[in-house]
Amino acid sequence: MSMELNRLFDSILIQPFMEIYDYIFQIPSQMPLGARIIIFALVINFLLMPLYRNMEAIEQRYKHLRKEMSVDISRIKKYFKGRERYFYIRATQRQYEYRPWHNLLASVSLFLQIFIFFSILFFLKSRVEFDGVSFGVIEDLGRPDSLLWGINFLPIFMFAINVISICYYSNDLRARVNMLMLGVAFLFILYSSSSGLVLYWVINNFWSMCRNMLYSKYKRE
């Protein structure tokens, strides 16, 4: 039964993404592999930009709703107890059209990013041959770069870009901590990976940093 569910999950959700990734990756087929990775990263991020923007707008809307509602609920908890408090809180939730599943929306964007991360990681590992291919100062895209006297530079550079991006992403401490933890996890996962894989995520994080900087500047204006 579990094998059938795995096959169903793979055929419905995973394989369609693999085919899309493969189509995008094959478009600049005459270019060097490193350049194709960069173009692939830019195209994927461009296509996902409207989705991420809508997800963030939904999160912000429900975050604002919860903030307003919490003020009323705090006042209710201060002056009422027992069943009276319970019914007043339920009435307040209905007034704000709040549903328990709204809390999940705060993590949807994070879950989506994790899914995209692992699906692209699977695609690049299973369908792209990096071994023996050089790109600029990177001698072999199939191996860790070891550019800093044996230390892998690209994963550290990727993490540094991610930290800068987080600073512009949100003023909310909880959101920053969640994103930082995710960045640390990516650093550990990718540190010993092939430089071809890490190159994709360097471009991905650079895109996110630029997007967050522009969005932050737009909000200030």
N, CA, C and O of each residue as an XYZ file, in Angstrom:
884
protein
N       0.833     -1.210      0.000
C       0.000      0.000      0.000
C       0.866      1.257      0.000
O       0.603      2.210     -0.734
N       1.926      1.241      0.855
C       2.807      2.403      0.941
C       3.564      2.618     -0.371
O       3.806      3.758     -0.769
N       3.937      1.527     -1.042
C       4.637      1.653     -2.320
C       3.728      2.266     -3.370
O       4.172      3.074     -4.185
N       2.455      1.884     -3.351
C       1.499      2.459     -4.297
C       1.309      3.947     -4.047
O       1.213      4.735     -4.988
N       1.256      4.329     -2.772
C       1.126      5.744     -2.437
C       2.363      6.520     -2.868
O       2.258      7.650     -3.345
N       3.538      5.910     -2.700
C       4.773      6.566     -3.133
C       4.802      6.773     -4.637
O       5.204      7.829     -5.125
N       4.368      5.744     -5.370
C       4.328      5.864     -6.828
C       3.316      6.916     -7.263
O       3.557      7.678     -8.199
N       2.164      6.946     -6.561
C       1.145      7.940     -6.879
C       1.659      9.349     -6.603
O       1.474     10.253     -7.417
N       2.302      9.531     -5.458
C       2.888     10.828     -5.098
C       3.938     11.244     -6.119
O       4.004     12.404     -6.526
N       4.760     10.275     -6.528
C       5.826     10.569     -7.490
C       5.253     10.961     -8.847
O       5.730     11.912     -9.466
N       4.236     10.242     -9.317
C       3.695     10.494    -10.652
C       2.868     11.776    -10.711
O       2.842     12.457    -11.736
N       2.187     12.102     -9.597
C       1.314     13.281     -9.597
C       2.073     14.555     -9.276
O       1.814     15.597     -9.878
N       3.012     14.487     -8.329
C       3.642     15.704     -7.829
C       5.097     15.857     -8.269
O       5.495     16.936     -8.708
N       5.891     14.802     -8.160
C       7.325     14.922     -8.414
C       7.645     14.959     -9.901
O       8.333     15.868    -10.363
N       7.151     13.978    -10.656
C       7.528     13.870    -12.068
C       7.143     15.093    -12.906
O       7.933     15.511    -13.752
N       5.953     15.685    -12.700
C       5.658     16.902    -13.469
C       6.683     18.010    -13.250
O       7.054     18.711    -14.192
N       7.141     18.168    -12.007
C       8.177     19.164    -11.734
C       9.483     18.791    -12.424
O      10.173     19.658    -12.960
N       9.826     17.495    -12.414
C      11.061     17.056    -13.072
C      11.034     17.370    -14.567
O      12.038     17.801    -15.133
N       9.885     17.152    -15.201
C       9.769     17.419    -16.630
C       9.881     18.916    -16.922
O      10.501     19.319    -17.907
N       9.278     19.735    -16.062
C       9.376     21.193    -16.242
C      10.821     21.646    -16.077
O      11.329     22.426    -16.882
N      11.490     21.147    -15.015
C      12.882     21.515    -14.778
C      13.755     21.089    -15.961
O      14.621     21.838    -16.413
N      13.511     19.881    -16.447
C      14.326     19.369    -17.550
C      14.146     20.216    -18.808
O      15.112     20.493    -19.517
N      12.922     20.620    -19.078
C      12.651     21.452    -20.262
C      13.381     22.790    -20.156
O      14.006     23.242    -21.115
N      13.296     23.415    -18.988
C      13.957     24.715    -18.793
C      15.472     24.560    -18.902
O      16.145     25.394    -19.507
N      16.006     23.486    -18.313
C      17.460     23.293    -18.297
C      18.018     23.029    -19.692
O      19.166     23.372    -19.978
N      17.212     22.421    -20.560
C      17.697     22.061    -21.890
C      17.611     23.215    -22.894
O      18.163     23.107    -23.989
N      16.936     24.313    -22.552
C      16.768     25.412    -23.517
C      18.113     25.976    -23.973
O      18.351     26.059    -25.178
N      19.023     26.378    -23.034
C      20.333     26.882    -23.490
C      21.342     25.739    -23.629
O      22.412     25.787    -23.022
N      21.016     24.723    -24.412
C      21.802     23.489    -24.450
C      23.200     23.676    -25.026
O      24.075     22.848    -24.773
N      23.439     24.745    -25.798
C      24.742     24.944    -26.413
C      25.713     25.706    -25.519
O      26.883     25.863    -25.869
N      25.244     26.178    -24.380
C      26.088     26.970    -23.495
C      26.844     26.071    -22.527
O      26.458     24.920    -22.322
N      27.937     26.593    -21.919
C      28.652     25.814    -20.892
C      27.731     25.443    -19.739
O      26.769     26.153    -19.445
N      28.034     24.327    -19.092
C      27.154     23.811    -18.044
C      26.962     24.821    -16.919
O      25.848     24.988    -16.423
N      28.032     25.495    -16.513
C      27.919     26.479    -15.442
C      26.971     27.604    -15.801
O      26.179     28.048    -14.968
N      27.049     28.067    -17.040
C      26.143     29.131    -17.496
C      24.704     28.626    -17.551
O      23.774     29.377    -17.257
N      24.516     27.377    -17.918
C      23.166     26.811    -17.956
C      22.569     26.719    -16.559
O      21.369     26.929    -16.378
N      23.405     26.406    -15.570
C      22.927     26.361    -14.185
C      22.461     27.742    -13.745
O      21.418     27.879    -13.106
N      23.241     28.768    -14.091
C      22.890     30.143    -13.720
C      21.581     30.559    -14.385
O      20.702     31.120    -13.731
N      21.450     30.287    -15.668
C      20.222     30.636    -16.389
C      19.034     29.862    -15.825
O      17.947     30.415    -15.661
N      19.246     28.590    -15.534
C      18.190     27.763    -14.949
C      17.702     28.362    -13.632
O      16.497     28.452    -13.400
N      18.633     28.770    -12.770
C      18.277     29.365    -11.481
C      17.487     30.652    -11.671
O      16.500     30.885    -10.973
N      17.914     31.488    -12.610
C      17.236     32.761    -12.842
C      15.825     32.546    -13.390
O      14.888     33.227    -12.974
N      15.671     31.606    -14.318
C      14.357     31.341    -14.916
C      13.397     30.771    -13.864
O      12.246     31.198    -13.780
N      13.871     29.806    -13.062
C      13.030     29.211    -12.016
C      12.553     30.281    -11.041
O      11.377     30.320    -10.681
N      13.463     31.145    -10.617
C      13.091     32.192     -9.668
C      12.136     33.204    -10.284
O      11.235     33.703     -9.610
N      12.332     33.505    -11.557
C      11.429     34.438    -12.231
C      10.023     33.849    -12.320
O       9.038     34.555    -12.107
N       9.930     32.560    -12.635
C       8.624     31.910    -12.749
C       7.925     31.796    -11.394
O       6.698     31.864    -11.316
N       8.709     31.623    -10.329
C       8.128     31.459     -8.997
C       7.818     32.792     -8.319
O       7.123     32.820     -7.304
N       8.322     33.891     -8.867
C       8.176     35.187     -8.210
C       6.720     35.560     -7.943
O       6.418     35.970     -6.822
N       5.786     35.443     -8.911
C       4.380     35.783     -8.608
C       3.789     34.906     -7.518
O       3.006     35.381     -6.696
N       4.160     33.621     -7.504
C       3.632     32.713     -6.490
C       4.110     33.112     -5.104
O       3.314     33.196     -4.169
N       5.421     33.360     -4.971
C       5.959     33.766     -3.676
C       5.363     35.094     -3.214
O       5.083     35.277     -2.029
N       5.170     36.016     -4.153
C       4.628     37.325     -3.801
C       3.194     37.192     -3.280
O       2.816     37.848     -2.309
N       2.395     36.331     -3.938
C       1.022     36.106     -3.474
C       0.993     35.419     -2.114
O       0.176     35.754     -1.258
N       1.890     34.456     -1.923
C       1.954     33.760     -0.638
C       2.319     34.727      0.476
O       1.736     34.679      1.559
N       3.279     35.605      0.216
C       3.697     36.574      1.236
C       2.574     37.563      1.533
O       2.393     37.974      2.680
N       1.818     37.947      0.500
C       0.690     38.869      0.717
C      -0.376     38.218      1.600
O      -0.935     38.865      2.485
N      -0.653     36.939      1.355
C      -1.628     36.214      2.172
C      -1.142     36.122      3.612
O      -1.912     36.337      4.548
N       0.150     35.798      3.789
C       0.709     35.705      5.137
C       0.585     37.035      5.870
O       0.197     37.069      7.038
N       0.913     38.128      5.190
C       0.857     39.446      5.822
C      -0.573     39.809      6.207
O      -0.807     40.401      7.260
N      -1.529     39.450      5.347
C      -2.923     39.764      5.639
C      -3.402     39.040      6.898
O      -4.033     39.646      7.764
N      -3.102     37.743      6.996
C      -3.532     36.997      8.172
C      -2.718     37.352      9.413
O      -3.215     37.260     10.536
N      -1.471     37.755      9.208
C      -0.674     38.219     10.340
C      -1.286     39.492     10.922
O      -1.364     39.643     12.142
N      -1.716     40.399     10.061
C      -2.353     41.637     10.509
C      -3.683     41.327     11.199
O      -4.021     41.947     12.208
N      -4.437     40.365     10.655
C      -5.707     39.972     11.257
C      -5.480     39.416     12.662
O      -6.190     39.784     13.598
N      -4.482     38.523     12.812
C      -4.208     37.933     14.120
C      -3.777     38.998     15.125
O      -4.128     38.927     16.302
N      -3.017     39.978     14.656
C      -2.546     41.032     15.552
C      -3.718     41.857     16.076
O      -3.783     42.155     17.268
N      -4.642     42.227     15.191
C      -5.807     42.995     15.622
C      -6.693     42.165     16.546
O      -7.174     42.661     17.565
N      -6.905     40.903     16.187
C      -7.769     40.038     16.974
C      -7.181     39.784     18.361
O      -7.921     39.703     19.341
N      -5.849     39.658     18.450
C      -5.219     39.359     19.734
C      -5.436     40.479     20.746
O      -5.494     40.227     21.950
N      -5.556     41.719     20.262
C      -5.824     42.846     21.171
C      -7.188     42.671     21.836
O      -7.320     42.843     23.048
N      -8.199     42.331     21.038
C      -9.545     42.129     21.578
C      -9.602     40.918     22.504
O     -10.255     40.953     23.548
N      -8.911     39.846     22.112
C      -8.929     38.634     22.925
C      -8.217     38.869     24.256
O      -8.651     38.359     25.288
N      -7.134     39.632     24.238
C      -6.429     39.947     25.490
C      -7.328     40.730     26.432
O      -7.299     40.524     27.646
N      -8.124     41.626     25.871
C      -9.049     42.407     26.686
C     -10.132     41.499     27.284
O     -10.518     41.662     28.442
N     -10.614     40.547     26.487
C     -11.623     39.599     26.966
C     -11.055     38.745     28.100
O     -11.720     38.538     29.115
N      -9.837     38.255     27.931
C      -9.218     37.406     28.957
C      -8.981     38.173     30.253
O      -8.959     37.585     31.334
N      -8.805     39.478     30.139
C      -8.570     40.302     31.327
C      -9.829     40.470     32.170
O      -9.759     40.511     33.399
N     -10.978     40.565     31.510
C     -12.207     40.915     32.235
C     -13.196     39.756     32.387
O     -14.147     39.868     33.160
N     -12.993     38.648     31.668
C     -13.970     37.550     31.730
C     -13.270     36.229     32.040
O     -12.072     36.075     31.802
N     -14.033     35.287     32.569
C     -13.509     33.973     32.898
C     -14.513     32.892     32.500
O     -15.676     33.166     32.202
N     -14.014     31.649     32.508
C     -14.878     30.491     32.304
C     -15.594     30.479     30.965
O     -15.035     30.882     29.944
N     -16.849     30.009     30.979
C     -17.617     29.851     29.755
C     -17.893     31.201     29.098
O     -17.963     31.298     27.873
N     -18.048     32.237     29.912
C     -18.298     33.567     29.353
C     -17.116     34.017     28.509
O     -17.280     34.551     27.413
N     -15.908     33.788     29.049
C     -14.705     34.126     28.277
C     -14.662     33.333     26.977
O     -14.365     33.885     25.917
N     -14.960     32.029     27.060
C     -14.923     31.153     25.884
C     -15.855     31.651     24.785
O     -15.454     31.738     23.625
N     -17.094     31.978     25.143
C     -18.070     32.407     24.132
C     -17.720     33.771     23.545
O     -17.945     34.019     22.360
N     -17.169     34.655     24.378
C     -16.747     35.958     23.849
C     -15.578     35.808     22.864
O     -15.515     36.490     21.841
N     -14.658     34.898     23.201
C     -13.522     34.663     22.291
C     -14.008     34.075     20.972
O     -13.556     34.498     19.908
N     -14.919     33.109     21.024
C     -15.467     32.514     19.803
C     -16.195     33.576     18.975
O     -16.089     33.600     17.749
N     -16.931     34.450     19.657
C     -17.650     35.508     18.946
C     -16.663     36.463     18.260
O     -16.910     36.923     17.145
N     -15.543     36.757     18.935
C     -14.517     37.629     18.352
C     -13.881     36.969     17.134
O     -13.637     37.631     16.125
N     -13.615     35.679     17.221
C     -13.038     34.948     16.089
C     -13.984     34.951     14.893
O     -13.546     35.093     13.751
N     -15.288     34.794     15.155
C     -16.264     34.850     14.059
C     -16.317     36.256     13.456
O     -16.462     36.421     12.245
N     -16.199     37.256     14.316
C     -16.227     38.637     13.840
C     -15.069     38.908     12.869
O     -15.235     39.606     11.868
N     -13.902     38.347     13.179
C     -12.734     38.536     12.317
C     -12.651     37.472     11.211
O     -11.698     37.452     10.431
N     -13.645     36.601     11.153
C     -13.686     35.510     10.172
C     -12.431     34.647     10.267
O     -11.864     34.221      9.261
N     -12.020     34.408     11.502
C     -10.817     33.626     11.763
C     -11.139     32.135     11.810
O     -12.161     31.726     12.361
N     -10.248     31.325     11.222
C     -10.367     29.878     11.272
C      -9.049     29.301     11.795
O      -7.991     29.877     11.541
N      -9.088     28.178     12.517
C      -7.848     27.602     13.058
C      -6.790     27.308     11.997
O      -5.593     27.432     12.256
N      -7.236     26.919     10.805
C      -6.262     26.587      9.772
C      -5.531     27.818      9.241
O      -4.560     27.681      8.496
N      -5.978     29.014      9.611
C      -5.259     30.210      9.183
C      -3.830     30.227      9.724
O      -2.935     30.809      9.111
N      -3.618     29.581     10.884
C      -2.268     29.543     11.458
C      -1.283     28.828     10.548
O      -0.089     29.128     10.543
N      -1.806     27.868      9.769
C      -0.927     27.124      8.871
C      -0.395     27.995      7.742
O       0.674     27.726      7.194
N      -1.138     29.034      7.398
C      -0.717     29.882      6.287
C       0.590     30.594      6.569
O       1.313     30.955      5.640
N       0.903     30.801      7.833
C       2.158     31.463      8.185
C       3.368     30.630      7.795
O       4.470     31.158      7.644
N       3.160     29.299      7.629
C       4.283     28.416      7.303
C       4.226     27.891      5.879
O       5.126     27.166      5.457
N       3.192     28.239      5.131
C       3.037     27.699      3.786
C       4.216     28.088      2.897
O       4.766     27.249      2.182
N       4.606     29.379      2.947
C       5.713     29.839      2.119
C       6.989     29.081      2.450
O       7.750     28.708      1.557
N       7.221     28.852      3.757
C       8.404     28.104      4.182
C       8.362     26.677      3.673
O       9.364     26.174      3.164
N       7.199     26.004      3.804
C       7.057     24.628      3.321
C       7.243     24.565      1.805
O       7.842     23.624      1.284
N       6.727     25.572      1.104
C       6.868     25.608     -0.345
C       8.333     25.732     -0.737
O       8.791     25.061     -1.661
N       9.066     26.588     -0.035
C      10.487     26.742     -0.334
C      11.249     25.452     -0.073
O      12.157     25.103     -0.828
N      10.888     24.746      0.987
C      11.552     23.477      1.285
C      11.255     22.448      0.194
O      12.146     21.714     -0.232
N       9.993     22.399     -0.256
C       9.637     21.465     -1.331
C      10.405     21.788     -2.614
O      10.963     20.896     -3.253
N      10.428     23.073     -2.983
C      11.162     23.477     -4.194
C      12.636     23.127     -4.052
O      13.257     22.645     -5.000
N      13.201     23.369     -2.862
C      14.605     23.067     -2.615
C      14.908     21.599     -2.899
O      15.823     21.281     -3.658
N      14.126     20.703     -2.280
C      14.424     19.278     -2.422
C      14.088     18.756     -3.815
O      14.757     17.844     -4.301
N      13.072     19.310     -4.468
C      12.747     18.857     -5.821
C      13.849     19.254     -6.807
O      14.216     18.466     -7.679
N      14.372     20.466     -6.673
C      15.464     20.902     -7.551
C      16.748     20.158     -7.213
O      17.511     19.789     -8.106
N      16.984     19.937     -5.922
C      18.155     19.162     -5.514
C      18.108     17.771     -6.131
O      19.117     17.275     -6.631
N      16.935     17.144     -6.097
C      16.774     15.821     -6.691
C      16.999     15.875     -8.201
O      17.657     15.003     -8.768
N      16.449     16.904     -8.847
C      16.605     17.041    -10.294
C      18.077     17.188    -10.684
O      18.558     16.484    -11.572
N      18.787     18.095    -10.025
C      20.181     18.349    -10.391
C      21.063     17.140    -10.099
O      22.013     16.867    -10.834
N      20.745     16.408     -9.017
C      21.551     15.239     -8.686
C      21.282     14.067     -9.623
O      22.199     13.320     -9.965
N      20.030     13.906    -10.036
C      19.658     12.710    -10.796
C      19.715     12.892    -12.310
O      19.857     11.912    -13.041
N      19.605     14.143    -12.796
C      19.488     14.334    -14.241
C      20.566     15.214    -14.868
O      20.566     15.427    -16.080
N      21.485     15.727    -14.049
C      22.550     16.582    -14.592
C      23.891     15.972    -14.227
O      24.135     15.632    -13.070
N      24.756     15.838    -15.220
C      26.082     15.256    -15.011
C      27.113     16.368    -14.848
O      27.449     17.061    -15.808
N      27.614     16.533    -13.614
C      28.574     17.587    -13.318
C      30.029     17.122    -13.403
O      30.920     17.936    -13.645
N      30.278     15.841    -13.211
C      31.638     15.334    -13.026
C      32.557     15.695    -14.184
O      32.238     15.479    -15.353
N      33.723     16.261    -13.816
C      34.755     16.561    -14.794
C      34.540     17.833    -15.591
O      35.356     18.160    -16.453
N      33.459     18.561    -15.326
C      33.157     19.791    -16.069
C      33.644     21.001    -15.265
O      33.273     21.167    -14.103
N      34.468     21.836    -15.882
C      34.977     23.028    -15.203
C      34.128     24.244    -15.574
O      33.420     24.253    -16.581
N      34.225     25.269    -14.722
C      33.517     26.524    -14.982
C      34.248     27.644    -14.255
O      34.200     27.734    -13.028
N      34.924     28.496    -15.016
C      35.691     29.587    -14.421
C      36.770     29.050    -13.500
O      37.558     28.191    -13.896
N      36.811     29.552    -12.273
C      37.827     29.111    -11.309
C      37.469     27.765    -10.686
O      38.279     27.192     -9.958
N      36.279     27.256    -10.959
C      35.851     25.960    -10.428
C      36.379     24.875    -11.355
O      35.973     24.796    -12.515
N      37.275     24.044    -10.855
C      37.910     23.028    -11.691
C      36.979     21.876    -12.043
O      37.068     21.315    -13.135
N      36.090     21.524    -11.126
C      35.197     20.386    -11.361
C      33.857     20.661    -10.677
O      33.776     20.693     -9.449
N      32.807     20.858    -11.481
C      31.476     21.117    -10.925
C      30.898     19.916    -10.194
O      29.916     20.044     -9.462
N      31.496     18.762    -10.388
C      31.019     17.557     -9.718
C      31.600     17.361     -8.340
O      31.227     16.410     -7.652
N      32.517     18.243     -7.903
C      33.160     18.130     -6.602
C      33.006     19.435     -5.823
O      32.745     20.473     -6.432
N      33.160     19.418     -4.482
C      33.186     20.670     -3.713
C      34.293     21.577     -4.232
O      35.321     21.080     -4.691
N      34.111     22.896     -4.173
C      35.028     23.805     -4.864
C      36.399     23.934     -4.214
O      37.388     24.110     -4.925
N      36.496     23.852     -2.881
C      37.779     23.945     -2.156
C      38.594     25.171     -2.570
O      39.819     25.099     -2.672
N      37.921     26.283     -2.806
C      38.600     27.478     -3.325
C      39.391     28.233     -2.266
O      40.341     28.943     -2.598
N      39.016     28.094     -0.991
C      39.713     28.825      0.087
C      40.669     27.879      0.813
O      40.413     27.465      1.943
N      41.777     27.543      0.144
C      42.796     26.687      0.748
C      42.186     25.419      1.332
O      42.471     25.046      2.470
N      41.361     24.776      0.557
C      40.712     23.536      0.972
C      39.342     23.719      1.585
O      38.601     22.748      1.740
N      38.987     24.960      1.942
C      37.651     25.251      2.484
C      36.716     25.576      1.327
O      37.091     26.290      0.397
N      35.499     25.050      1.389
C      34.538     25.270      0.307
C      33.963     26.686      0.395
O      33.258     27.024      1.347
N      34.272     27.495     -0.599
C      33.881     28.903     -0.596
C      32.406     29.104     -0.940
O      31.721     29.888     -0.284
N      31.913     28.405     -1.959
C      30.558     28.656     -2.461
C      29.469     28.470     -1.400
O      28.576     29.312     -1.308
N      29.506     27.393     -0.589
C      28.458     27.271      0.445
C      28.492     28.406      1.459
O      27.443     28.881      1.894
N      29.691     28.845      1.840
C      29.813     29.949      2.798
C      29.319     31.242      2.167
O      28.631     32.029      2.818
N      29.665     31.465      0.907
C      29.201     32.648      0.187
C      27.679     32.623      0.058
O      27.020     33.650      0.217
N      27.131     31.451     -0.230
C      25.679     31.282     -0.320
C      25.012     31.660      0.998
O      24.001     32.361      1.006
N      25.579     31.194      2.116
C      25.005     31.486      3.431
C      25.104     32.975      3.762
O      24.175     33.552      4.327
N      26.230     33.593      3.409
C      26.404     35.033      3.664
C      25.350     35.845      2.908
O      24.769     36.781      3.457
N      25.111     35.485      1.654
C      24.065     36.163      0.876
C      22.712     35.972      1.536
O      21.903     36.898      1.602
N      22.472     34.751      2.028
C      21.199     34.444      2.676
C      20.990     35.299      3.931
O      19.878     35.762      4.181
N      22.034     35.508      4.710
C      21.936     36.315      5.928
C      21.575     37.754      5.578
O      20.723     38.361      6.228
N      22.227     38.302      4.545
C      21.911     39.664      4.109
C      20.457     39.739      3.647
O      19.748     40.695      3.963
N      20.021     38.730      2.900
C      18.643     38.694      2.406
C      17.643     38.673      3.547
O      16.608     39.337      3.482
N      17.950     37.902      4.609
C      17.054     37.792      5.758
C      16.873     39.144      6.439
O      15.783     39.460      6.915
N      17.941     39.944      6.486
C      17.867     41.254      7.127
C      16.851     42.166      6.430
O      16.247     43.033      7.062
N      16.674     41.962      5.133
C      15.716     42.765      4.379
C      14.346     42.096      4.264
O      13.369     42.735      3.872
N      14.278     40.806      4.606
C      13.047     40.037      4.379
C      11.905     40.508      5.266
O      10.784     40.700      4.794
N      12.189     40.693      6.550
C      11.122     41.043      7.489
C      11.731     41.632      8.747
O      12.868     41.324      9.105
N      10.957     42.492      9.419
C      11.364     43.010     10.717
C      10.901     42.110     11.858
O      11.248     42.330     13.019
N      10.119     41.102     11.511
C       9.596     40.179     12.505
C      10.695     39.212     12.941
O      11.263     38.496     12.117
N      10.989     39.197     14.238
C      12.085     38.369     14.750
C      11.833     36.892     14.493
O      12.752     36.155     14.136
N      10.592     36.456     14.674
C      10.279     35.036     14.472
C      10.529     34.625     13.025
O      11.084     33.556     12.772
N      10.124     35.463     12.078
C      10.336     35.162     10.661
C      11.831     35.112     10.351
O      12.286     34.246      9.603
N      12.587     36.040     10.925
C      14.033     36.067     10.687
C      14.707     34.816     11.244
O      15.584     34.234     10.605
N      14.291     34.410     12.437
C      14.885     33.214     13.048
C      14.566     31.974     12.218
O      15.440     31.135     11.996
N      13.322     31.852     11.760
C      12.939     30.708     10.927
C      13.763     30.650      9.650
O      14.244     29.587      9.259
N      13.923     31.804      9.003
C      14.690     31.842      7.759
C      16.172     31.571      8.016
O      16.832     30.913      7.212
N      16.694     32.074      9.133
C      18.097     31.829      9.470
C      18.341     30.353      9.746
O      19.352     29.801      9.312
N      17.425     29.710     10.463
C      17.557     28.278     10.727
C      17.529     27.482      9.429
O      18.271     26.514      9.263
N      16.662     27.903      8.512
C      16.595     27.239      7.211
C      17.906     27.432      6.454
O      18.398     26.504      5.813
N      18.476     28.647      6.530
C      19.752     28.920      5.871
C      20.883     28.084      6.443
O      21.729     27.590      5.698
N      20.905     27.919      7.768
C      21.924     27.086      8.411
C      21.773     25.632      7.968
O      22.762     24.949      7.702
N      20.525     25.166      7.891
C      20.279     23.791      7.434
C      20.782     23.601      6.009
O      21.419     22.592      5.707
N      20.497     24.572      5.121
C      20.976     24.485      3.744
C      22.499     24.469      3.696
O      23.089     23.754      2.886
N      23.145     25.264      4.571
C      24.613     25.305      4.600
C      25.178     23.932      4.933
O      26.111     23.470      4.277
N      24.618     23.275      5.951
C      25.106     21.955      6.337
C      24.815     20.914      5.258
O      25.645     20.049      4.980
N      23.629     21.005      4.653
C      23.257     20.033      3.628
C      24.149     20.158      2.400
O      24.537     19.154      1.802
N      24.472     21.395      2.027
C      25.160     21.640      0.761
C      26.665     21.822      0.883
O      27.351     21.899     -0.136
N      27.198     21.895      2.100
C      28.619     22.229      2.247
C      29.525     21.255      1.489
O      30.473     21.677      0.828
N      29.241     19.984      1.583
C      30.096     18.980      0.926
C      29.527     18.519     -0.409
O      30.006     17.538     -0.979
N      28.524     19.205     -0.910
C      27.916     18.829     -2.187
C      28.762     19.326     -3.352
O      29.693     20.110     -3.173
N      28.426     18.863     -4.528
C      29.143     19.291     -5.731
C      28.950     20.790     -5.939
O      27.892     21.338     -5.633
N      29.981     21.444     -6.461
C      29.919     22.902     -6.646
C      28.854     23.281     -7.671
O      28.361     24.409     -7.650
N      28.492     22.370     -8.560
C      27.406     22.647     -9.509
C      26.082     22.846     -8.797
O      25.313     23.745     -9.138
N      25.815     21.995     -7.793
C      24.596     22.150     -6.994
C      24.617     23.464     -6.218
O      23.628     24.196     -6.189
N      25.752     23.751     -5.592
C      25.837     24.948     -4.757
C      25.757     26.202     -5.616
O      25.214     27.218     -5.182
N      26.293     26.139     -6.830
C      26.226     27.295     -7.729
C      24.777     27.689     -7.975
O      24.449     28.875     -8.002
N      23.913     26.703     -8.154
C      22.490     27.023     -8.332
C      21.971     27.804     -7.144
O      21.287     28.812     -7.320
N      22.286     27.354     -5.919
C      21.736     27.982     -4.722
C      22.378     29.328     -4.418
O      21.767     30.173     -3.764
N      23.605     29.534     -4.886
C      24.206     30.868     -4.783
C      23.393     31.860     -5.608
O      23.074     32.952     -5.138
N      23.061     31.476     -6.837
C      22.258     32.354     -7.704
C      20.860     32.520     -7.138
O      20.302     33.617     -7.169
N      20.291     31.444     -6.623
C      18.957     31.501     -6.024
C      18.928     32.486     -4.851
O      18.022     33.315     -4.758
N      19.910     32.395     -3.963
C      19.955     33.286     -2.804
C      20.254     34.727     -3.213
O      19.741     35.670     -2.611
N      21.093     34.889     -4.248
C      21.387     36.241     -4.730
C      20.116     36.895     -5.276
O      19.867     38.077     -5.038
N      19.323     36.125     -6.003
C      18.032     36.619     -6.509
C      17.141     37.043     -5.351
O      16.553     38.124     -5.374
N      17.042     36.177     -4.326
C      16.201     36.485     -3.171
C      16.680     37.745     -2.462
O      15.869     38.562     -2.024
N      17.997     37.903     -2.349
C      18.545     39.093     -1.709
C      18.160     40.353     -2.469
O      17.723     41.333     -1.866
N      18.318     40.336     -3.783
C      17.959     41.502     -4.604
C      16.467     41.794     -4.505
O      16.058     42.950     -4.397
N      15.661     40.742     -4.544
C      14.207     40.912     -4.452
C      13.810     41.519     -3.115
O      12.981     42.427     -3.059
N      14.408     41.011     -2.031
C      14.078     41.524     -0.705
C      14.542     42.965     -0.516
O      13.870     43.758      0.143
N      15.697     43.302     -1.099
C      16.192     44.674     -1.019
C      15.249     45.636     -1.745
O      14.919     46.703     -1.228
N      14.825     45.249     -2.936
C      13.916     46.097     -3.705
C      12.570     46.223     -3.013
O      11.979     47.303     -2.987
N      12.081     45.114     -2.449
C      10.797     45.141     -1.760
C      10.871     46.025     -0.519
O       9.939     46.772     -0.220
N      12.003     45.931      0.207
C      12.181     46.762      1.397
C      12.246     48.239      1.029
O      11.676     49.077      1.728
N      12.932     48.562     -0.057
C      13.014     49.957     -0.513
C      11.649     50.461     -0.954
O      11.298     51.611     -0.691
N      10.876     49.613     -1.620
C       9.535     49.988     -2.081
C       8.621     50.275     -0.897
O       7.838     51.224     -0.937
N       8.712     49.462      0.163
C       7.877     49.670      1.346
C       8.217     50.980      2.036
O       7.320     51.672      2.516
N       9.506     51.337      2.097
C       9.894     52.571      2.743
C       9.389     53.795      1.986
O       9.067     54.821      2.585
N       9.326     53.671      0.663
C       8.869     54.784     -0.165
C       7.343     54.887     -0.154
O       6.779     55.770     -0.800
